[in-house]
Amino acid sequence: MTSRVALSLPPQLAAVAAAQGGPFTTAQALTAGFDEREIYRLMKSGIWVRLRRGVYAEREGVLQAAPAPRFSKTPGGAPGSVPARGEHGADILRSIGLSPAEITRLLSPD
């Protein structure tokens, strides 16, 4: 899928943004002829969206990227072992209210 870059970007910055999937940096905007005050105005007016410090994208015509999630506060740990086939079958059948005789009949190998 190709990204569409809105026409309000000058051709040089539009080409850079398209090659990068939409976003562009402050340095790239400055190189394209924008000054810092104009970058600020475009961001505050909602024409450009600040994705993160120093990285922007146009609001219209560009897929808006979200910052990658951070899992630094997610507790880690090794997962447990995989249960054996049928290991929890009796417990599940018991939890839905089947009698021991019904469970035995359902789990018998014949």
Buried (B, 14 or more C-beta within 10 A) or exposed (E): EEBBBBEEBEEEBBEBBBEBBBBBBBEBBBEBEBEEEEBEEBBEEEBBBBBEEEBBBBBEBBEEBEEEEEEEEEEEEEEEEEEEEEEEEBEEBEEEEBEEEEBEEEEEEE
